[in-house]
Amino acid sequence: QFGQALRIAEQAHRRNPDDSRSREEYRLASAAALLERGRRALFEDRDEEALARFLEAREIAPEQAAIAAWVFNASEKLALHCYELGVASQAAADLEQARAHFEQSLAYLPEFQRSRAALYRTLLQINYRAGLGQEYYDDGVRNLHDHLLDEADFAFSASLKYEPNGERASERLNVTRAQLAEERAALALQPEGQG
């Protein structure tokens, strides 16, 4: 009956605010009520709400080991959930989203080794892809310079596959395709002129 205990403790504290015993009982009853609300939320998979209640309780009664245990439980559950989301994003080749999930997992539980290892692997993949994207971009620039338009189109498209937000590759791809279109239009004019 945490709610009832809190009401009784609050009334006693209001009647005699200078009494150290009633003040202490009110403090502990407040922490216990928050702890109970957090436990209910955690069991109903409202994990972020649960963690917020546990953290409030810890501010009120930091010396209570039970509160620290529930803070850890909620943090661990949230960290594991974010880790699983990161693994799913990694499997879908969405490395930036995977990185965000692994970083969030570590924000909840910095010592979570599986998320730390997965984040390192993801960062290596992102850097590797960025390197491939740069290589394809450089190939595209050389091919465009040599007027090898089909090869340049392929290289810039491949660069954008590895770096989807690459503005330089996107601009060069548009230039390449405009030149390809002009070239093909000029080729079409010859048979058209011959009837």
C-alpha positions in Angstrom: 0.0 0.0 0.0 2.7 2.5 -1.1 0.2 5.2 -2.0 -1.5 5.0 1.3 1.8 5.0 3.1 2.9 8.1 1.2 -0.3 9.9 2.1 0.0 9.1 5.8 3.7 10.1 5.8 2.9 13.4 4.0 0.2 14.3 6.5 2.4 13.6 9.4 5.2 15.7 7.9 2.8 18.6 7.2 1.5 18.5 10.8 5.1 18.6 12.1 7.6 19.7 9.4 10.4 20.2 11.9 10.3 16.6 13.2 13.2 14.7 11.8 11.5 11.3 12.1 8.4 12.4 10.1 10.6 14.1 7.5 12.6 10.9 7.1 9.5 8.7 6.8 8.0 11.0 4.2 11.3 10.9 2.2 11.4 7.1 2.3 7.7 6.7 1.5 8.1 9.1 -1.5 11.0 7.0 -2.8 9.1 3.7 -2.2 6.0 5.1 -4.1 8.2 6.1 -7.1 9.9 2.7 -7.0 6.6 0.9 -7.1 5.3 3.1 -10.0 8.6 2.3 -11.8 8.3 -1.4 -11.3 4.7 -1.5 -12.6 5.9 0.5 -15.7 8.8 -1.8 -16.3 6.6 -4.9 -16.1 4.3 -3.3 -18.6 7.2 -2.6 -21.0 7.0 1.1 -20.5 10.8 1.0 -19.9 11.7 4.7 -20.4 9.0 5.8 -18.0 10.2 3.1 -15.5 13.8 4.4 -15.7 12.6 8.0 -15.1 10.7 6.9 -11.9 13.7 4.9 -10.6 16.0 7.9 -11.2 13.6 10.2 -9.3 13.5 7.7 -6.5 17.3 7.5 -6.5 17.5 11.3 -6.2 15.3 11.1 -3.1 17.0 8.1 -1.5 20.5 7.5 -3.1 21.5 5.2 -0.2 18.9 2.6 -1.0 20.5 -0.4 -2.7 17.1 -1.7 -4.0 16.7 1.5 -6.0 20.1 1.2 -7.6 19.3 -2.4 -8.6 16.1 -1.3 -10.3 17.9 1.6 -12.1 20.3 -1.1 -13.4 17.5 -3.4 -14.4 15.7 -0.8 -16.4 18.9 0.5 -18.0 19.9 -3.0 -19.0 16.5 -3.7 -20.5 16.6 -0.5 -22.5 20.2 -1.1 -23.6 19.4 -4.6 -24.8 16.4 -3.3 -26.7 18.5 -0.7 -28.5 21.2 -3.3 -29.2 18.6 -5.5 -30.9 17.4 -2.6 -33.0 21.0 -1.9 -34.0 21.5 -5.5 -35.0 18.3 -5.4 -37.2 19.5 -2.1 -38.8 22.9 -3.6 -39.4 21.3 -6.6 -41.1 19.3 -4.2 -43.3 22.5 -2.5 -44.3 21.4 0.8 -42.6 24.7 1.4 -40.9 24.0 5.0 -39.7 20.8 3.8 -38.0 22.7 0.9 -36.5 25.3 3.3 -35.1 22.6 5.5 -33.6 21.0 2.5 -31.9 24.3 1.1 -30.5 25.2 4.6 -29.2 21.9 4.9 -27.5 22.4 1.4 -26.0 25.7 2.6 -24.5 24.1 5.8 -23.2 21.7 3.6 -21.2 24.5 1.2 -20.1 28.0 2.3 -20.8 29.5 -1.0 -19.7 27.4 -3.1 -22.2 30.2 -4.9 -24.1 28.0 -6.3 -26.9 26.9 -2.9 -27.9 30.4 -1.5 -27.6 31.8 -4.3 -29.9 28.9 -3.9 -32.3 29.4 -0.1 -32.5 33.2 -0.6 -33.3 32.3 -3.1 -36.1 29.7 -0.7 -37.5 32.1 2.2 -37.4 34.7 0.1 -39.3 32.0 -0.8 -41.9 31.0 2.9 -42.3 34.6 3.9 -42.7 35.3 1.1 -45.2 32.2 2.1 -47.3 33.2 5.7 -47.2 36.6 4.7 -48.6 34.9 2.7 -51.3 32.7 5.6 -52.1 35.7 7.9 -52.5 37.4 5.3 -54.7 34.4 5.1 -57.0 34.1 8.9 -57.0 37.7 9.3 -58.1 37.2 6.7 -60.9 34.2 8.6 -62.0 36.1 11.9 -62.2 38.8 10.2 -64.3 36.3 8.6 -66.6 34.4 11.8 -67.0 37.6 13.6 -67.9 38.4 11.0 -70.5 34.8 11.2 -71.8 34.1 7.6 -70.9 30.5 8.5 -70.0 29.1 5.0 -69.4 32.0 4.1 -67.1 31.6 7.5 -65.3 27.9 6.9 -64.8 28.6 3.5 -63.3 31.3 4.9 -61.0 29.3 7.8 -59.7 26.3 5.5 -59.1 28.5 3.1 -57.2 29.9 6.0 -55.1 26.4 7.0 -54.2 25.5 3.5 -53.2 28.3 3.6 -50.5 27.8 7.3 -49.6 24.1 8.1 -50.4 24.4 11.7 -49.3 27.5 12.4 -51.4 26.7 15.8 -53.0 29.8 15.9 -55.2 29.0 12.4 -56.7 25.4 13.4 -57.2 26.3 16.6 -59.1 28.9 14.7 -61.2 26.4 12.0 -62.0 23.9 14.6 -63.2 26.6 16.2 -65.4 27.5 12.7 -66.8 23.9 11.9 -67.6 23.3 15.2 -69.2 26.3 14.6 -71.5 25.1 11.1 -72.2 21.7 12.4 -73.2 23.3 15.1 -75.5 25.5 12.4 -77.1 22.6 10.1 -77.7 20.4 12.9 -79.0 23.2 13.8 -81.5 23.5 10.2 -82.6 19.7 10.0 -83.1 19.8 13.1 -85.4 22.0 11.3 -88.0 19.4 8.5 -88.9 16.6 11.1 -88.5 18.3 13.3 -91.0 18.7 10.3 -93.4 14.9 9.7 -93.1 
